[in-house]
Amino acid sequence: MKYKHLFGPVHSRRLGYSLGVDLVPFKYCPLSCVYCEVQITDHLTLERREFFPLEEITAELVDFLKTKPELDYITFSGAGEPTLYSRIGEIVRFVKGEYPEYKLALLTNGTLLNDAALRQEILPCDLILPSLDACHQQTFRIINQPHPALTAEGLVEALTLLREDYKGLIWLEVFIIAGVNDSEDEMACLCRAIERIRPDLVQINSLDRPGAEAWVKAAGDEVLTKVLNYFSARLDMPVEIIAKAQQEIAVPPVPEDIEATIAATLKRRPSTAEDLSVTLGLHINEISKYLRQLNSEHKISVRREQRGIFYSWKQ
């Protein structure tokens, strides 16, 4: 079976060996974050819909899981916001009911979690990984470019409500952009919000591949360490840096056949991640992870053009 909604399994810095489940079309999201690796949001929306038939997604899961592969997580993620899928709760119950041996993770920006019904739908997940990059409204607008109906305070409140309802693990990601959300005022505001949310773990991240906006640069070790020390001194939960700059986690090389195909394609012509996704028939998130690894191995070069970020193979 050729999968439309599953990608991987791929090795993830946060989740180990994870099978991705994509529930929404490309770039449907309530936010258009300037650091997003899958580029600018095409459809800025808060409307939850059944974008694809439930049976189509569960059929793919049944087919993939029939061999009982070893996985650290089955993860709801993808190139958009997974909680926009109106039947996510049914898929959660399906996986936990039919395949209880697998742990479920949800990657979410958290913007829809003010919805009590949605919070109930995702309660069976073993791990929820929301994001919070700013709690000043102006900074929230700069970094996350939200749907007009969203506010930073509303997001903090939604995550606080999640913690009240949800007894599983919450790992909160904070994406740092030097000069934007790393001042003492911004960090103090974030600490106050994190104290309300009470996650089990705070993970500090930064860019390791070109983001949606050209001006966004990776925060250096000094900036990330400053944020780590500030948070650690004020919060009573663990804080860690997951940005690549300070992570030496062994990541397996790109599979030889996939690397060969990427190399052959990029030697002929520079391509975007989306182009490669179509060419190779692989999910955009899977392609993104391979490009990240190839870039770290200095095998590809990157340049930004009007149509997006293009990758070339280094001769």
C-alpha positions in Angstrom: 0.0 0.0 0.0 1.3 3.5 -0.8 0.7 5.7 2.2 -0.8 9.1 1.9 -1.2 9.9 5.6 1.8 8.0 7.2 5.4 8.9 7.0 8.5 7.3 8.4 9.2 5.8 10.7 12.0 8.3 11.1 14.4 9.0 14.0 13.5 12.1 15.9 15.6 14.0 18.4 12.6 14.3 20.7 10.7 11.0 20.1 13.1 8.4 19.0 11.9 6.0 16.3 8.5 7.5 15.4 5.8 6.8 12.9 4.2 10.1 11.7 0.5 10.4 11.1 -0.6 13.4 9.0 -4.3 14.3 9.4 -4.6 17.6 7.6 -3.6 18.9 4.1 -0.4 20.8 3.5 0.0 24.0 5.6 -3.5 24.2 7.2 -2.7 25.8 10.5 -3.9 28.5 12.9 -0.4 29.9 12.9 2.2 30.8 10.3 5.4 30.6 12.4 8.4 32.4 11.0 10.6 29.5 11.8 8.4 26.8 10.3 10.5 24.3 8.2 7.5 23.6 5.9 7.2 27.2 5.0 4.5 29.8 5.2 0.9 28.7 6.0 -1.3 28.7 3.0 -4.6 28.3 4.9 -4.7 30.2 8.2 -7.7 28.6 9.9 -9.4 27.7 13.1 -12.0 25.5 11.5 -11.9 21.8 12.5 -12.9 19.6 9.6 -12.8 16.0 8.5 -10.2 16.7 5.8 -9.9 13.0 4.8 -12.2 10.1 5.5 -11.4 8.5 8.8 -11.5 5.0 7.2 -8.7 6.0 4.8 -6.4 6.9 7.7 -7.2 3.8 9.8 -6.8 1.5 6.8 -3.2 2.8 6.4 -2.5 2.3 10.1 -3.8 -1.3 9.9 -1.7 -2.1 6.9 1.5 -0.6 8.4 1.1 -2.0 11.9 0.2 -5.6 10.8 3.9 -6.5 11.0 4.1 -5.2 14.5 7.1 -2.9 13.9 9.1 -1.6 16.8 8.3 2.0 17.4 8.9 4.5 20.2 5.8 6.5 19.3 3.0 6.8 16.8 3.0 10.6 16.4 0.2 12.9 15.2 2.2 15.6 13.4 2.7 16.6 9.8 2.7 19.7 7.7 -0.2 21.4 9.4 -1.9 21.4 12.8 -3.3 17.9 13.6 -6.0 19.1 16.0 -7.8 20.7 13.1 -8.8 17.2 12.1 -12.3 16.9 13.6 -12.1 13.1 14.1 -8.8 13.0 15.8 -10.4 11.6 18.9 -11.7 8.6 17.0 -8.3 7.8 15.6 -6.8 8.1 19.1 -9.3 5.7 20.5 -8.8 3.4 17.5 -5.0 3.1 18.0 -5.2 2.8 21.8 -8.0 0.2 21.4 -6.5 -1.9 18.6 -2.8 -1.4 19.3 -2.4 -0.7 23.0 1.3 -1.7 22.9 2.2 1.5 21.1 2.6 4.9 22.7 0.8 7.9 21.2 2.3 11.4 20.9 0.7 14.6 19.7 2.7 17.5 18.3 0.5 20.6 18.5 0.8 24.4 18.7 -2.0 24.2 21.3 -4.1 27.0 19.8 -7.3 24.9 19.7 -7.0 23.5 23.2 -9.4 26.0 24.7 -12.0 23.6 23.2 -13.1 21.3 26.1 -14.4 18.6 23.7 -11.0 18.5 21.9 -9.2 18.2 25.2 -11.3 15.2 26.0 -10.6 13.7 22.6 -6.8 13.7 23.1 -6.7 12.5 26.8 -5.7 8.9 25.8 -2.4 10.2 24.3 0.7 9.2 26.2 2.6 12.4 25.4 1.5 15.8 24.3 4.1 18.3 22.9 2.7 21.8 22.6 4.6 25.0 21.9 4.8 28.4 23.5 7.3 30.9 22.1 5.9 34.2 23.5 3.4 35.5 26.0 3.5 39.2 25.0 1.0 39.7 22.2 3.3 41.7 20.0 6.0 39.1 20.2 3.4 36.4 19.6 2.4 38.2 16.4 6.0 38.6 15.3 7.0 34.9 15.8 3.8 33.0 15.3 1.8 35.2 12.9 -1.5 33.9 14.3 -5.0 33.8 13.0 -6.5 37.2 13.9 -8.8 35.6 16.6 -5.9 34.2 18.6 -4.0 35.9 21.5 -1.0 34.9 23.5 -3.0 35.0 26.7 -5.6 32.7 25.1 -2.9 30.2 24.2 -1.5 30.2 27.7 -5.0 29.7 29.1 -5.6 26.8 26.7 -2.4 25.1 27.8 -3.3 25.7 31.4 -6.7 24.0 30.8 -4.9 21.1 29.1 -2.8 20.5 32.2 -5.9 20.5 34.4 -7.6 17.8 32.3 -4.6 15.8 31.1 -2.7 13.4 33.4 -0.1 12.2 30.8 3.2 13.8 30.0 3.5 17.3 28.6 6.7 18.4 27.0 6.6 22.2 26.3 8.7 23.5 23.5 10.0 27.1 23.5 11.5 28.2 20.2 14.1 30.9 20.7 14.9 33.6 18.2 17.8 35.8 19.4 16.8 39.4 19.7 13.1 38.6 19.7 12.1 36.5 22.7 15.4 36.1 24.7 15.3 39.4 26.6 14.9 39.3 30.4 11.3 40.8 30.0 10.4 38.1 27.5 12.0 35.3 29.5 10.3 36.4 32.7 6.9 36.5 31.0 7.5 33.0 29.6 8.5 31.7 33.1 5.3 33.1 34.6 3.3 31.4 31.8 5.1 28.1 32.2 4.5 28.1 35.9 0.8 28.2 35.2 1.0 25.5 32.5 3.1 23.1 34.7 4.6 20.9 31.9 6.6 17.9 32.9 9.6 19.1 30.8 10.5 22.4 29.0 12.5 22.0 25.8 14.4 24.9 24.3 14.8 24.8 20.6 16.1 26.9 17.8 16.5 26.8 14.0 18.6 24.1 12.4 17.3 24.5 8.8 16.0 27.5 6.9 12.7 28.7 8.2 9.7 30.4 6.5 11.2 33.9 6.9 14.7 34.7 5.7 15.5 36.9 8.7 15.2 34.1 11.2 18.6 32.8 12.2 19.6 30.0 14.6 20.3 31.1 18.2 23.8 30.4 19.2 25.0 28.3 22.1 25.5 31.4 24.2 21.9 32.6 23.8 20.4 29.1 24.3 22.5 28.6 27.5 21.4 32.0 28.8 17.8 31.0 28.4 18.4 27.5 29.9 20.1 29.1 33.0 17.3 31.7 33.4 14.5 29.1 33.2 16.3 26.5 35.3 16.8 29.0 38.1 13.1 29.9 38.2 11.1 26.8 37.2 10.6 23.7 39.3 10.5 21.3 36.3 13.4 20.0 34.2 14.6 22.3 31.3 16.8 21.1 28.5 18.1 22.4 25.2 17.1 20.3 22.2 18.4 22.6 19.5 20.9 20.8 17.3 23.7 23.2 18.3 24.0 21.5 21.6 22.7 18.0 20.8 25.0 15.2 19.9 22.4 12.5 19.7 23.4 9.9 17.1 21.1 10.1 14.2 21.2 7.3 11.6 22.4 8.2 8.2 19.9 8.8 5.4 19.1 5.4 3.8 21.4 4.8 0.8 18.7 4.4 -1.8 16.9 7.7 -0.6 20.2 9.6 -0.5 21.1 8.4 -4.0 17.7 9.5 -5.3 18.0 12.9 -3.6 21.6 13.3 -4.9 20.6 12.4 -8.5 17.7 14.9 -8.4 19.6 17.8 -6.9 22.6 17.2 -9.2 20.2 17.7 -12.1 18.4 20.8 -10.7 18.0 22.6 -7.4 14.7 21.6 -5.7 12.6 22.6 -2.7 11.6 20.2 0.0 8.1 20.1 -1.5 9.5 19.3 -5.0 11.5 16.4 -3.5 8.4 15.2 -1.6 6.5 14.9 -4.9 9.5 13.4 -6.8 10.3 10.7 -4.2 6.7 10.1 -3.1 7.7 10.8 0.5 5.9 12.9 3.1 7.3 16.5 3.4 8.2 15.9 7.0 10.3 12.8 6.1 12.0 14.7 3.4 12.7 17.6 5.8 14.4 15.2 8.3 16.6 13.8 5.5 17.5 17.3 4.3 18.4 18.3 7.8 20.7 15.3 8.1 22.3 15.8 4.7 22.9 19.5 5.5 24.6 18.6 8.8 26.9 16.3 6.8 27.7 19.2 4.4 26.4 17.3 1.4 23.9 19.9 0.2 23.8 23.6 -0.1 20.9 25.9 0.6 19.7 29.1 -1.0 16.5 31.1 -0.7 14.7 32.2 -3.9 11.3 33.8 -4.6 9.5 30.4 -4.7 11.1 29.2 -1.5 14.2 27.4 -0.2 16.1 25.5 -2.7 18.6 22.6 -2.1 21.5 21.7 -4.3 23.9 18.8 -4.2 27.5 19.7 -3.5 29.7 18.4 -6.3 
